[in-house]
Amino acid sequence: MNKTKRAEIFSRWREANPAPTTELAYSSTFELLIAVILSAQATDVSVNKATEKLFPAANTPETIHALGLTKLKEYIKTIGLFNNKAENIIKTCRILIDRYQSEVPDSREALEELPGVGRKTANVVLNTAYKQIAMAVDTHIFRVSNRTGIAPGKSVLEVEKRLVRLVPEEFLLDAHHWLILHGRYTCVARKPRCGSCLIEDLCESKQKTGP
């Protein structure tokens, strides 16, 4: 795919949705961090249902740590892998309190040292909360990047690096959100909704479907 085509794709997405953001519900950087940790192998909808009960009760490192493991698990037990996630969240809260004055760090290295935080989670926090150029490649972004030809790659890391390199600079900050939303609602896994796709004429997929 050439540079002109990529620019047109992102231009159309921006026109349709000028201020895209995550569908996770949060009101602070710490809440975002917890929500993203919970969202691994879970839907944003399921995470939001859990956090709408958790966050009014505890939404700081101190208050969640004070809940303890058993009570935290009660709040998040509807989410997959909740046992591991609860343990990681409690440990992360302790580290934030001890090392960072309860603030969420704004560097990839520091974020990835937190239990339950991998590269993708760190990228979401860096991009969404701290407005840094970071590409959190999930299953949707990986699929869209490969299927459309925007930034094909065999691994998540390869796609991430190609996106950062190939997406026109003016679109880089919000690109991750447009790609996710496109994959979640239009370029879906089994039967992409090509007939209602904003970029159908620019997409380089050889297997297009109807509406």
Stockholm file with secondary structure:
# STOCKHOLM 1.0

chainA/1-211         MNKTKRAEIFSRWREANPAPTTELAYSSTFELLIAVILSAQATDVSVNKATEKLFPAANTPETIHALGLTKLKEYIKTIGLFNNKAENIIKTCRILIDRYQSEVPDSREALEELPGVGRKTANVVLNTAYKQIAMAVDTHIFRVSNRTGIAPGKSVLEVEKRLVRLVPEEFLLDAHHWLILHGRYTCVARKPRCGSCLIEDLCESKQKTGP
#=GR chainA/1-211 SS CCHHHHHHHHHHHHHHCSSCCCSSCCSSHHHHHHHHHHTTTSCHHHHHHHHHHHHHHCCSHHHHHHHHHHHHHHHHTTSTTHHHHHHHHHHHHHHHHHHHTTCCCCSHHHHHTSTTCCHHHHHHIIIIITCCCCCCCCHHHHHHHHHHSSSCCSSHHHHHHHHHHHSCGGGHHHHHHHHHHHHHHTSCSSSCCGGGCTTTTTCCCSCCCCC
#=GC SS_cons         CCHHHHHHHHHHHHHHCSSCCCSSCCSSHHHHHHHHHHTTTSCHHHHHHHHHHHHHHCCSHHHHHHHHHHHHHHHHTTSTTHHHHHHHHHHHHHHHHHHHTTCCCCSHHHHHTSTTCCHHHHHHIIIIITCCCCCCCCHHHHHHHHHHSSSCCSSHHHHHHHHHHHSCGGGHHHHHHHHHHHHHHTSCSSSCCGGGCTTTTTCCCSCCCCC
//
